[in-house]
Structure formats: C-alpha cells, structure tokens
Amino acid sequence: MNDLATIQKALGDHIMAEILLRKTPLGDDEDLFAAGFDSLSLSRVLVFVEERFGVVIPDQDVVLDEVSTVSKMARFVEERVRSAKG
C-alpha cells in the first residue's frame, strides 16, 4: 500500500537511518537541508523512491521547496506514485 502515511514513514525512516545517520527523531516538518541534507542526499532518496515505490522521478522534476521536509517530500512522491498508476 502506497498511501501518504506509508510513503511518509518509509521516507522518514530511510532519511534518518541511511542519509542523515541520526538517532534523534526528525520532525516531519523539520527542514531537511538545515539538518544536513544536500544534493547527493536527494539523489540517494530518489534512488530509494524508485526501488521502493517503482516510480522514476527525474532530477529536473524536483523543486527543492517541494522536498524540503519529510511531509512535503511524501506528498511529492505520493503524487508521482498516483500519476504512475494512471
């Protein structure tokens, strides 16, 4: 199931464990770039999205403001997943 809550949890868990390597919780509306996220981090998350949710999101389709928090990124990915299903 790829609903918004599932996507948000998967993204948050992945970003915490694999990208930011944080043990302290990351708030869903916490600015990722202020927390240490960068363009390489974003590329790694896009690969995760492709593997986990089966959608390819080209780098040029990403607007930084739309992926600056986990909750914004989850909505961004959820829209792409929904569009891919037709």
Z-matrix of the N, CA and C atoms (Angstrom, degrees):
N
C 1 1.449
C 2 1.523 1 109.72
N 3 1.308 2 116.14 1 128.27
C 4 1.457 3 120.55 2 -176.50
C 5 1.528 4 111.55 3 -116.01
N 6 1.347 5 115.44 4 51.03
C 7 1.456 6 118.07 5 176.71
C 8 1.526 7 109.17 6 -79.54
N 9 1.308 8 115.77 7 172.34
C 10 1.462 9 120.71 8 -175.11
C 11 1.522 10 112.07 9 -58.02
N 12 1.314 11 117.98 10 -43.46
C 13 1.469 12 120.88 11 -178.69
C 14 1.527 13 111.72 12 -63.69
N 15 1.326 14 116.83 13 -40.63
C 16 1.463 15 121.56 14 179.14
C 17 1.525 16 110.37 15 -65.35
N 18 1.324 17 116.22 16 -44.65
C 19 1.464 18 121.30 17 179.40
C 20 1.524 19 110.23 18 -63.16
N 21 1.335 20 116.55 19 -44.94
C 22 1.461 21 120.45 20 -178.47
C 23 1.524 22 110.98 21 -62.18
N 24 1.319 23 117.10 22 -43.14
C 25 1.472 24 119.82 23 179.34
C 26 1.524 25 110.80 24 -65.06
N 27 1.329 26 117.41 25 -44.77
C 28 1.468 27 120.84 26 -179.45
C 29 1.528 28 110.73 27 -61.86
N 30 1.331 29 116.90 28 -44.86
C 31 1.466 30 120.58 29 178.84
C 32 1.521 31 110.90 30 -63.60
N 33 1.323 32 116.38 31 -47.67
C 34 1.467 33 120.11 32 -179.23
C 35 1.518 34 111.98 33 -59.64
N 36 1.333 35 116.35 34 -45.94
C 37 1.466 36 120.45 35 179.60
C 38 1.520 37 111.02 36 -62.63
N 39 1.336 38 116.67 37 -44.36
C 40 1.466 39 120.79 38 -179.25
C 41 1.528 40 111.14 39 -64.41
N 42 1.315 41 116.27 40 -46.36
C 43 1.470 42 120.14 41 -178.65
C 44 1.528 43 110.71 42 -63.11
N 45 1.319 44 117.16 43 -42.07
C 46 1.467 45 120.45 44 179.64
C 47 1.527 46 111.61 45 -64.66
N 48 1.340 47 116.13 46 -48.30
C 49 1.465 48 120.90 47 -171.71
C 50 1.520 49 113.71 48 -82.43
N 51 1.335 50 117.25 49 -36.85
C 52 1.464 51 120.14 50 -170.86
C 53 1.525 52 114.87 51 -106.92
N 54 1.321 53 117.19 52 -23.46
C 55 1.465 54 119.49 53 -175.00
C 56 1.531 55 110.75 54 -106.56
N 57 1.327 56 116.85 55 -59.20
C 58 1.462 57 120.29 56 -176.28
C 59 1.520 58 112.74 57 -86.30
N 60 1.341 59 116.61 58 -16.25
C 61 1.467 60 122.42 59 178.98
C 62 1.521 61 111.44 60 52.70
N 63 1.338 62 114.94 61 45.05
C 64 1.466 63 121.50 62 -178.55
C 65 1.513 64 110.91 63 -100.39
N 66 1.295 65 115.15 64 145.41
C 67 1.456 66 120.28 65 172.00
C 68 1.528 67 109.86 66 -99.54
N 69 1.332 68 116.57 67 -27.33
C 70 1.460 69 119.85 68 177.94
C 71 1.525 70 108.93 69 -78.02
N 72 1.318 71 116.32 70 142.51
C 73 1.466 72 119.81 71 -177.39
C 74 1.531 73 112.93 72 -59.00
N 75 1.302 74 114.24 73 146.13
C 76 1.460 75 122.42 74 176.57
C 77 1.517 76 106.71 75 -105.94
N 78 1.319 77 116.82 76 121.41
C 79 1.460 78 119.83 77 179.44
C 80 1.523 79 110.92 78 -67.10
N 81 1.327 80 116.79 79 145.40
C 82 1.462 81 121.09 80 -178.68
C 83 1.526 82 112.71 81 -60.75
N 84 1.332 83 116.69 82 -25.37
C 85 1.459 84 120.48 83 179.84
C 86 1.524 85 112.66 84 -109.79
N 87 1.318 86 116.77 85 13.76
C 88 1.462 87 121.77 86 177.43
C 89 1.531 88 109.17 87 -76.31
N 90 1.311 89 117.05 88 136.01
C 91 1.461 90 121.48 89 -179.23
C 92 1.529 91 109.93 90 -65.29
N 93 1.316 92 115.69 91 117.89
C 94 1.465 93 120.85 92 -177.57
C 95 1.527 94 112.03 93 -65.15
N 96 1.326 95 116.22 94 -38.92
C 97 1.461 96 119.51 95 -176.74
C 98 1.526 97 111.04 96 -69.75
N 99 1.318 98 117.32 97 -33.14
C 100 1.469 99 120.92 98 174.82
C 101 1.532 100 110.71 99 -69.25
N 102 1.339 101 116.27 100 -25.98
C 103 1.467 102 121.28 101 -179.84
C 104 1.529 103 112.71 102 -84.78
N 105 1.343 104 117.37 103 -2.47
C 106 1.461 105 119.97 104 177.50
C 107 1.519 106 114.97 105 115.48
N 108 1.307 107 117.67 106 2.06
C 109 1.463 108 123.64 107 177.72
C 110 1.525 109 108.75 108 -69.00
N 111 1.344 110 117.52 109 144.66
C 112 1.466 111 120.42 110 177.23
C 113 1.529 112 109.12 111 -143.81
N 114 1.326 113 117.29 112 -172.30
C 115 1.469 114 120.09 113 -175.63
C 116 1.534 115 111.92 114 -64.47
N 117 1.315 116 118.08 115 -34.93
C 118 1.459 117 120.68 116 176.11
C 119 1.531 118 110.26 117 -65.82
N 120 1.317 119 116.02 118 -39.81
C 121 1.464 120 120.59 119 176.54
C 122 1.523 121 110.19 120 -59.07
N 123 1.324 122 116.26 121 -44.19
C 124 1.460 123 120.97 122 -179.85
C 125 1.522 124 110.73 123 -62.31
N 126 1.315 125 117.76 124 -42.47
C 127 1.463 126 121.39 125 177.77
C 128 1.527 127 110.69 126 -60.74
N 129 1.322 128 116.64 127 -41.44
C 130 1.470 129 120.76 128 178.66
C 131 1.522 130 111.18 129 -64.74
N 132 1.330 131 117.39 130 -37.95
C 133 1.464 132 120.71 131 178.38
C 134 1.526 133 110.16 132 -68.06
N 135 1.330 134 117.73 133 -38.09
C 136 1.464 135 120.25 134 178.74
C 137 1.529 136 111.16 135 -63.82
N 138 1.323 137 117.64 136 -36.08
C 139 1.469 138 121.22 137 175.33
C 140 1.533 139 109.16 138 -65.75
N 141 1.317 140 117.18 139 -43.19
C 142 1.467 141 121.44 140 176.90
C 143 1.532 142 110.59 141 -58.98
N 144 1.331 143 117.32 142 -44.86
C 145 1.467 144 121.75 143 -179.98
C 146 1.526 145 110.26 144 -60.10
N 147 1.332 146 116.19 145 -42.93
C 148 1.465 147 119.92 146 179.38
C 149 1.528 148 110.68 147 -62.48
N 150 1.336 149 116.80 148 -45.30
C 151 1.456 150 120.77 149 -178.07
C 152 1.530 151 111.76 150 -70.29
N 153 1.307 152 117.73 151 -41.49
C 154 1.472 153 122.08 152 -173.81
C 155 1.526 154 113.15 153 -81.52
N 156 1.351 155 116.02 154 -38.94
C 157 1.461 156 119.39 155 -173.29
C 158 1.527 157 114.02 156 -113.91
N 159 1.325 158 117.05 157 -5.44
C 160 1.455 159 120.52 158 174.90
C 161 1.513 160 115.48 159 73.12
N 162 1.317 161 117.77 160 22.76
C 163 1.472 162 120.43 161 176.89
C 164 1.526 163 109.34 162 -121.67
N 165 1.316 164 114.77 163 139.11
C 166 1.460 165 120.94 164 177.05
C 167 1.522 166 107.58 165 -98.53
N 168 1.317 167 116.20 166 126.47
C 169 1.458 168 121.51 167 176.78
C 170 1.523 169 107.10 168 -117.90
N 171 1.340 170 117.37 169 105.08
C 172 1.463 171 119.89 170 179.58
C 173 1.531 172 110.89 171 -61.00
N 174 1.326 173 116.46 172 144.37
C 175 1.464 174 121.50 173 179.92
C 176 1.526 175 112.14 174 -51.17
N 177 1.334 176 116.60 175 -39.22
C 178 1.464 177 119.75 176 -176.55
C 179 1.525 178 113.16 177 -68.65
N 180 1.343 179 117.74 178 -14.20
C 181 1.471 180 121.51 179 177.92
C 182 1.526 181 112.10 180 -86.55
N 183 1.317 182 116.74 181 -7.92
C 184 1.460 183 121.01 182 -175.85
C 185 1.526 184 110.08 183 -90.64
N 186 1.336 185 115.06 184 124.58
C 187 1.460 186 122.19 185 173.49
C 188 1.527 187 105.95 186 -104.76
N 189 1.333 188 116.76 187 122.17
C 190 1.465 189 120.01 188 -172.27
C 191 1.522 190 113.06 189 -54.22
N 192 1.325 191 118.00 190 -37.30
C 193 1.459 192 119.91 191 -179.74
C 194 1.529 193 111.51 192 -64.38
N 195 1.333 194 117.68 193 -26.13
C 196 1.462 195 121.75 194 -179.35
C 197 1.525 196 112.84 195 -81.74
N 198 1.319 197 117.30 196 -8.33
C 199 1.468 198 120.61 197 -179.18
C 200 1.531 199 111.54 198 -130.37
N 201 1.317 200 117.36 199 23.81
C 202 1.469 201 120.82 200 -174.45
C 203 1.528 202 113.82 201 -81.08
N 204 1.338 203 117.79 202 -13.15
C 205 1.466 204 121.83 203 174.87
C 206 1.523 205 107.96 204 -135.05
N 207 1.308 206 116.92 205 164.75
C 208 1.466 207 120.20 206 178.62
C 209 1.527 208 110.08 207 -62.83
N 210 1.326 209 117.55 208 -42.10
C 211 1.464 210 119.07 209 -178.06
C 212 1.525 211 111.49 210 -66.53
N 213 1.344 212 117.81 211 -40.13
C 214 1.476 213 119.92 212 177.09
C 215 1.525 214 110.48 213 -65.75
N 216 1.330 215 116.04 214 -42.01
C 217 1.457 216 119.97 215 -179.38
C 218 1.528 217 110.55 216 -64.18
N 219 1.324 218 117.07 217 -38.86
C 220 1.468 219 120.88 218 179.12
C 221 1.523 220 110.38 219 -62.41
N 222 1.331 221 117.59 220 -43.00
C 223 1.472 222 119.99 221 178.03
C 224 1.528 223 110.44 222 -64.38
N 225 1.322 224 116.71 223 -40.97
C 226 1.468 225 122.76 224 178.58
C 227 1.533 226 109.92 225 -59.36
N 228 1.332 227 117.05 226 -48.79
C 229 1.464 228 121.84 227 -179.04
C 230 1.531 229 110.15 228 -67.58
N 231 1.327 230 117.39 229 -42.14
C 232 1.460 231 121.19 230 -178.95
C 233 1.533 232 110.88 231 -60.33
N 234 1.322 233 117.30 232 -39.21
C 235 1.468 234 120.84 233 176.73
C 236 1.526 235 110.69 234 -62.29
N 237 1.321 236 117.33 235 -41.48
C 238 1.471 237 121.77 236 179.98
C 239 1.527 238 110.62 237 -68.13
N 240 1.317 239 117.49 238 -39.92
C 241 1.466 240 121.75 239 178.82
C 242 1.531 241 108.87 240 -63.46
N 243 1.319 242 116.43 241 -45.56
C 244 1.466 243 121.31 242 180.00
C 245 1.525 244 110.59 243 -62.83
N 246 1.335 245 117.83 244 -43.08
C 247 1.465 246 122.13 245 179.11
C 248 1.520 247 111.73 246 -64.09
N 249 1.330 248 116.47 247 -36.75
C 250 1.458 249 120.69 248 -178.61
C 251 1.528 250 111.65 249 -67.36
N 252 1.322 251 116.55 250 -28.78
C 253 1.459 252 120.41 251 179.52
C 254 1.538 253 111.19 252 -76.05
N 255 1.324 254 114.83 253 -19.10
C 256 1.465 255 119.15 254 176.96
C 257 1.427 256 112.27 255 87.63
